[in-house]
Amino acid sequence: MEPLKDYDALQGYMDRLGLFHMDLGLGRMEAFWAARGMPGIPVVHVVGTNGKGSTSTFLCSIARTHGTKAGLFTSPHFVSPRERVQVNRALLGRDEWVALANEVLTTPGGEALTYFEFQTCLAMLAFEKRNVDMAVMEAGLGGRFDATTVFSPRLTLFTPIDMDHEKILGPTLVDIARDKAGAIHPGSVAVTGPQRAEAMIELANRAEAVGARLIPASDVADPVDGLRLGLSGPHQRDNARLALAGWRVFAAMADIRSEADAEGFGLESAFVPGRLQRVSLGGRTVILDGAHNSHALAALGEALKADGIRPASVIFACLADKDVSAMLPLVRALTDGPVLVPGMDNERAGDAARIASEMGGAARPAATLADALSEAFAARSEAQGPVLICGSLYLLGEFYRMHPEFLTK
């Protein structure tokens, strides 16, 4: 194909690949890197169901405060694909994206990559060219066949594994955990946060089978209860502890001396949008949280309760492939007020009218997020509590497209 001339052409190419087109398997990635040559960058792989983005962000933040140049690849994005690739918390320029994309496409096998594979390869090329000391790669879906698994990481971090993507990974927690455990490479080290028993058994079985070492984060890092965190919510303490443990293992491998003050500052200065993020919109408080499955919604409820927050209303939407029946009772429990279900501009969006009908009570559909916000603001006063937006990262993406100023701290 002809070289991409500018970022608009690149955006058009990625759109044609299809954001939601998935074809799990490592064949294309293996062929690409066999042709290109695998970079010799130390990789930390972050796998799990919930908390991957927060854990990855905490880890990169701690690395930066120790003078370690960290590359971060994460997904999904809210407004621009450029959010997915960062070096020391900074996005790459549009021209750099185009140059990297053309390098991917001129490498044998580059034109066969899926949307996620294409961006994974682009990210790793960027990290190689920027000479990062550490590449933190967040898995997209699953573990065993996720594109990020191709890099044979020396260290893998496991955030909590729970029910999600059942239609792809399998109907039970054992199925899902077994797939994610497949990301553990022979002879590597894996560090895990708290897990349900079924998930922990699968991680242990995989580690034993491939001669890897599995370490609980609690064996490496004490609770972070006495530290200030840049991300809110009790569940973030487990994510921060896992990141801290992962950093200490990585530092030992890289012969880096970890300092308590730098660790603390890294945890405090971490930021990622859409994680119990409070913003002021027209003088009204809105809380943005990307909770998009039952495990995350339960954690969100506990976090709000711990902070003494009772939303006046909730704006909720989710993708059609989610287990809505498990999510709706948790959503209803978040507020005594209305639950507004807007339609989303997304091919995988769940039907708003059906979701509202299944939820019952004061739930009702809205045409758009803007309509839902207007209705929520008209029906409440600040004394009644904030408006909570949750249920899908893509719903939050629509909010950030309306208000991009809230994407940064």
C-alpha positions in Angstrom: 0.0 0.0 0.0 1.0 3.6 -0.4 2.7 5.3 2.6 0.3 7.1 4.9 0.7 10.8 4.3 -0.6 12.3 7.5 -2.4 11.5 10.8 -5.8 11.8 9.2 -4.8 9.1 6.7 -3.6 7.0 9.6 -6.8 7.5 11.5 -8.7 6.4 8.4 -6.6 3.3 8.1 -7.2 2.3 11.7 -10.9 2.9 11.3 -11.0 0.5 8.4 -9.2 -2.1 10.5 -12.1 -1.9 12.9 -11.8 -1.1 16.6 -13.8 -4.2 17.6 -12.4 -6.6 15.0 -10.7 -9.4 17.0 -9.0 -12.6 15.8 -7.3 -14.1 18.8 -4.0 -15.9 18.1 -0.3 -14.9 18.1 0.5 -16.0 14.6 0.5 -12.6 13.0 2.4 -11.0 15.8 5.0 -13.7 15.8 5.5 -13.4 12.0 5.8 -9.6 12.3 8.5 -9.7 15.0 10.3 -12.6 13.3 10.6 -10.3 10.3 11.4 -7.1 12.2 13.5 -8.5 15.0 12.3 -8.5 18.6 13.4 -5.4 20.6 15.5 -6.1 23.7 13.4 -3.9 25.9 12.6 -5.2 29.4 8.8 -5.8 29.4 6.4 -5.8 32.3 3.1 -7.4 31.3 -0.1 -6.4 33.2 -2.9 -8.9 32.9 -6.2 -9.3 34.7 -9.9 -8.3 34.6 -10.0 -5.0 36.5 -7.4 -2.5 37.6 -4.9 -3.1 34.8 -4.8 0.5 33.7 -4.5 1.8 37.3 -1.8 -0.7 38.1 0.1 0.1 35.0 -0.1 3.8 35.7 1.1 3.4 39.3 4.0 1.3 38.1 5.1 3.8 35.4 4.8 6.6 37.9 7.0 4.9 40.4 9.6 4.1 37.7 9.7 7.7 36.6 10.4 9.0 40.1 13.4 6.7 40.2 14.7 8.1 36.9 13.7 5.1 34.9 12.3 6.0 31.4 9.0 4.2 31.2 6.9 3.4 28.1 3.2 2.6 28.7 0.8 0.9 26.3 -2.7 0.7 27.5 -6.3 0.5 26.2 -8.9 1.5 25.4 -8.6 5.2 24.6 -11.2 7.8 25.4 -10.8 10.3 22.6 -7.7 9.6 20.5 -5.7 6.4 19.9 -2.6 8.5 20.8 -3.6 8.1 24.4 -2.7 4.4 24.2 1.1 5.0 23.9 3.0 7.2 26.3 6.6 7.7 27.2 7.2 9.2 30.7 3.5 10.2 30.7 3.7 12.2 27.5 1.8 11.3 24.3 3.7 10.9 21.0 3.2 13.5 18.3 0.9 12.9 15.4 3.9 13.0 12.9 5.7 10.4 15.0 2.6 8.2 14.9 2.5 8.4 11.1 6.2 7.5 10.8 5.9 4.6 13.2 2.7 3.4 11.4 4.5 3.4 8.0 7.4 1.4 9.5 4.8 -1.2 10.8 3.2 -1.4 7.4 6.4 -1.7 5.4 7.5 -4.6 7.6 6.5 -8.0 6.2 3.2 -9.0 7.9 2.4 -5.5 9.0 -0.6 -5.2 6.7 -2.1 -8.3 8.1 -2.3 -7.0 11.7 -5.6 -6.4 13.4 -6.4 -3.0 15.0 -5.1 -3.9 18.4 -2.1 -5.8 17.0 -1.2 -2.8 14.8 -1.2 -0.5 17.8 0.8 -3.0 19.9 3.5 -3.2 17.3 3.5 0.6 16.8 3.9 1.1 20.6 6.8 -1.3 20.9 8.6 0.3 17.9 8.1 3.7 19.6 9.6 2.4 22.9 12.6 1.0 21.0 13.2 4.3 19.2 12.8 6.3 22.4 15.2 4.0 24.3 12.9 3.3 27.2 14.3 1.4 30.2 11.0 -0.4 30.8 7.9 -1.1 28.6 4.7 -1.6 30.6 2.3 -3.5 28.3 -1.3 -3.8 29.4 -3.1 -6.8 28.0 -6.2 -6.1 25.9 -8.3 -9.2 26.4 -7.4 -12.4 28.1 -3.7 -13.4 28.3 -2.6 -16.5 26.4 -3.4 -15.2 23.0 -3.4 -11.5 23.6 -1.1 -9.6 21.2 1.0 -8.2 24.1 2.0 -11.7 25.2 4.3 -12.1 22.2 7.1 -10.1 23.9 8.0 -12.8 26.4 8.0 -10.5 29.4 10.5 -11.1 32.2 7.8 -10.0 34.7 4.0 -10.3 34.6 1.6 -8.6 37.1 -1.9 -10.1 37.7 -4.6 -7.7 38.8 -7.9 -9.3 40.1 -9.3 -11.9 37.7 -13.1 -12.0 37.6 -16.0 -12.5 35.2 -15.9 -10.6 32.0 -15.8 -11.4 28.2 -17.4 -14.7 28.9 -18.4 -15.2 25.3 -14.7 -15.1 24.3 -12.8 -16.4 27.2 -15.3 -19.0 28.5 -18.3 -19.1 30.8 -16.6 -19.8 34.1 -14.0 -18.1 36.3 -11.8 -21.1 35.8 -11.9 -20.7 32.0 -11.2 -17.0 32.3 -8.3 -17.5 34.8 -6.8 -20.3 32.8 -6.7 -18.1 29.7 -5.1 -15.2 31.6 -2.7 -17.5 33.3 -1.4 -18.5 29.9 0.4 -15.2 29.8 3.0 -16.5 32.2 6.2 -17.4 30.3 8.6 -20.1 31.0 11.3 -19.1 33.6 9.7 -15.7 34.2 8.4 -14.1 37.4 4.7 -13.4 38.0 3.4 -11.2 40.9 -0.2 -11.3 41.8 -2.6 -9.2 43.8 -5.5 -10.8 45.7 -7.3 -13.4 43.7 -10.4 -15.6 44.2 -9.3 -19.2 45.0 -10.2 -20.6 41.6 -8.1 -18.0 39.8 -5.2 -18.4 42.2 -5.1 -22.2 41.5 -4.9 -21.5 37.7 -2.1 -19.1 38.2 -0.2 -21.5 40.4 -0.8 -24.4 38.0 0.5 -22.5 35.0 3.6 -21.2 36.9 4.5 -24.7 38.0 3.9 -26.1 34.5 6.3 -23.6 32.9 8.9 -23.3 35.6 8.0 -19.7 36.5 8.0 -18.1 40.0 4.6 -16.9 41.3 4.8 -14.3 44.1 2.0 -12.7 46.0 2.3 -8.9 46.1 1.9 -9.1 49.9 5.2 -10.9 50.1 7.1 -8.0 48.5 5.2 -4.9 49.6 3.4 -3.9 52.8 -0.1 -2.4 52.6 0.0 1.2 51.3 -2.7 2.4 53.7 -0.4 5.1 55.1 0.5 6.6 51.7 -1.3 9.2 49.7 -2.4 7.8 46.3 -3.1 9.8 43.1 -6.1 7.6 42.4 -9.1 7.4 44.7 -11.0 4.4 46.2 -10.2 1.6 48.6 -9.7 -0.8 45.6 -6.8 1.4 44.4 -4.8 0.4 47.4 -4.6 -3.2 46.1 -3.6 -1.9 42.7 -1.0 0.4 44.2 0.5 -2.4 46.3 0.7 -4.7 43.3 2.4 -1.9 41.3 4.8 -1.3 44.2 5.6 -5.0 44.5 6.1 -5.2 40.7 8.4 -2.2 40.7 10.5 -3.7 43.5 10.9 -7.0 41.7 11.8 -5.2 38.5 14.3 -3.0 40.3 16.0 -6.0 41.8 16.2 -7.5 38.3 17.6 -4.3 36.8 20.0 -3.6 39.8 18.1 -0.4 40.7 18.0 0.8 44.3 14.4 1.5 45.2 13.9 4.4 47.6 10.9 4.7 49.9 10.5 8.5 49.2 10.5 8.0 45.5 8.1 5.1 45.8 5.7 7.2 47.8 5.9 10.2 45.4 5.3 7.9 42.4 2.1 6.5 44.0 0.9 10.0 45.0 1.6 11.6 41.6 -0.1 8.9 39.5 -3.1 9.9 37.4 -5.4 8.2 35.0 -8.8 9.7 34.0 -12.1 7.9 34.6 -11.1 6.3 38.0 -13.4 7.9 40.6 -12.6 11.2 39.0 -14.5 14.2 40.3 -15.0 17.1 38.0 -17.0 20.3 38.2 -19.3 21.0 35.3 -21.3 24.2 35.4 -20.8 24.3 39.1 -22.2 20.8 39.5 -20.1 17.8 40.6 -19.8 14.8 38.3 -18.0 11.6 39.2 -16.6 9.6 36.3 -15.7 5.9 36.8 -15.0 3.3 34.2 -16.6 0.4 36.2 -17.8 -1.9 33.4 -18.5 -5.2 35.0 -20.0 -6.5 38.2 -16.7 -6.8 40.0 -15.8 -3.2 39.2 -19.3 -1.9 40.0 -19.1 -3.6 43.5 -15.8 -1.9 44.1 -17.2 1.4 43.0 -20.1 1.0 45.4 -17.7 0.3 48.3 -15.5 3.3 47.3 -18.4 5.7 47.3 -19.7 4.4 50.6 -16.2 4.8 52.1 -16.2 8.4 51.1 -19.7 9.0 52.3 -21.0 9.8 48.8 -24.5 9.0 47.6 -25.1 10.0 44.0 -28.3 11.9 43.3 -28.5 10.1 40.0 -26.6 7.7 37.8 -26.0 7.8 34.1 -25.2 4.2 33.0 -24.7 2.4 29.7 -22.8 -0.7 28.8 -21.9 -2.8 25.8 -24.2 -5.5 24.5 -21.9 -8.4 25.3 -21.8 -7.6 29.1 -23.7 -9.7 31.7 -26.3 -7.0 32.3 -28.3 -9.1 34.7 -25.4 -9.2 37.2 -24.7 -5.5 36.8 -28.1 -3.9 37.1 -28.7 -4.6 40.8 -25.3 -3.1 41.6 -26.2 0.0 39.6 -29.6 0.4 41.2 -27.9 0.2 44.6 -25.7 3.2 43.8 -28.5 5.8 44.1 -31.9 6.5 45.5 -32.6 8.7 42.4 -33.1 8.0 38.8 -30.8 5.9 36.6 -30.6 7.4 33.1 -29.5 5.1 30.3 -28.3 7.0 27.2 -27.7 5.5 23.8 -24.1 5.4 22.8 -22.5 6.0 19.4 -20.9 2.6 19.4 -21.6 -0.5 17.3 -21.4 -2.7 20.4 -23.6 -0.6 22.6 -26.4 -2.3 24.5 -30.0 -1.2 23.8 -30.7 1.7 26.1 -34.5 1.1 26.2 -34.1 -2.6 27.0 -31.5 -1.9 29.8 -33.7 0.7 31.4 -36.7 -1.7 31.2 -34.8 -4.5 32.8 -33.6 -2.3 35.5 -37.1 -1.0 36.3 -37.9 1.5 39.0 -36.8 5.0 38.2 -34.6 3.9 35.3 -35.4 5.4 31.9 -33.6 5.7 28.6 -32.2 8.9 27.1 -31.3 9.6 23.5 -27.8 10.7 24.2 -25.3 11.4 27.0 -25.9 15.1 26.6 -29.6 14.6 27.1 -29.0 12.4 30.1 -26.7 15.1 31.7 -29.3 17.8 31.1 -32.0 15.7 32.7 -29.8 14.7 35.6 -28.9 18.4 36.3 -32.5 19.5 36.0 -33.7 17.0 38.5 -31.2 17.6 41.3 -29.5 20.1 43.5 -25.9 20.0 44.7 -27.1 19.2 48.2 -28.6 15.9 46.9 -25.3 14.6 45.8 -23.3 14.4 42.5 -24.1 12.8 39.2 -22.3 9.5 38.6 -21.4 8.3 35.1 -20.3 4.7 34.9 -20.8 1.4 33.1 -18.6 1.7 30.1 -15.2 3.3 29.2 -16.8 4.1 25.9 -19.5 6.1 27.7 -16.8 8.0 29.5 -15.1 8.5 26.1 -18.2 10.3 24.9 -18.1 12.6 28.0 -14.4 13.4 27.3 -15.1 14.2 23.7 -17.6 16.7 25.0 -15.1 17.9 27.7 -11.5 17.1 26.7 -10.2 19.4 29.4 -10.9 16.6 32.0 -8.6 14.1 30.3 -5.6 15.6 32.1 -5.0 16.4 35.7 
